[in-house]
Amino acid sequence: MMSPTQQKWTGRWEQLVGRAKSLWGLLTANELLKFEGDQDVLFGARKERVAQAREEFADLLKTRLRP
């Protein structure tokens, strides 16, 4: 299982690749590639947000469980 930090960076990378695909799809008039790029951006953003929530939850547990 990836750490939240690794998951965040993976999500950011997927967003970057998705933006590149989407732009290339626009330039080449390839609607399928543009759609695939847009989908990659959304999935990458979701992955980044889930990782952020995991980090916040772990921090919350650390502060609550301290004696």
C-alpha positions in Angstrom: 0.0 0.0 0.0 1.3 3.4 -0.9 1.9 6.1 1.7 -0.4 9.2 1.5 2.5 11.2 0.2 3.3 8.8 -2.6 -0.4 8.6 -3.4 -0.6 12.4 -3.6 2.4 12.6 -6.0 0.9 9.8 -8.1 -2.3 11.7 -8.3 -0.5 14.9 -9.3 1.4 13.0 -12.0 -1.8 11.5 -13.4 -3.3 15.0 -13.6 -0.3 16.3 -15.5 -0.3 13.4 -17.9 -4.1 13.8 -18.3 -3.7 17.5 -19.2 -1.1 16.7 -21.8 -3.3 14.0 -23.3 -6.3 16.4 -23.3 -4.3 19.2 -25.0 -2.8 16.8 -27.6 -6.3 15.5 -28.3 -7.5 19.1 -28.9 -4.5 19.8 -31.2 -5.0 16.7 -33.2 -8.8 16.7 -33.1 -8.8 13.3 -31.5 -11.9 13.4 -29.3 -11.2 10.0 -27.7 -7.7 11.1 -26.6 -9.1 14.3 -25.2 -11.8 12.4 -23.2 -9.1 10.0 -21.9 -7.0 12.9 -20.8 -9.9 14.6 -19.0 -10.7 11.3 -17.3 -7.1 11.0 -16.2 -7.2 14.5 -14.7 -10.3 13.6 -12.7 -9.0 10.3 -11.4 -5.7 11.9 -10.5 -7.5 14.7 -8.6 -9.6 12.1 -6.7 -6.4 10.1 -5.8 -4.8 13.3 -4.5 -7.8 14.2 -2.4 -8.1 10.7 -0.9 -4.4 10.9 0.1 -4.9 14.3 1.7 -7.8 13.0 3.7 -5.7 10.0 4.8 -3.0 12.3 6.0 -5.5 14.5 7.9 -7.1 11.5 9.5 -3.7 10.1 10.6 -2.8 13.5 12.1 -6.1 13.7 13.9 -5.5 10.2 15.4 -2.0 11.1 16.5 -3.3 14.2 18.3 -6.3 12.5 19.9 -4.4 9.4 21.1 -1.6 11.3 22.8 -1.8 11.0 26.6 
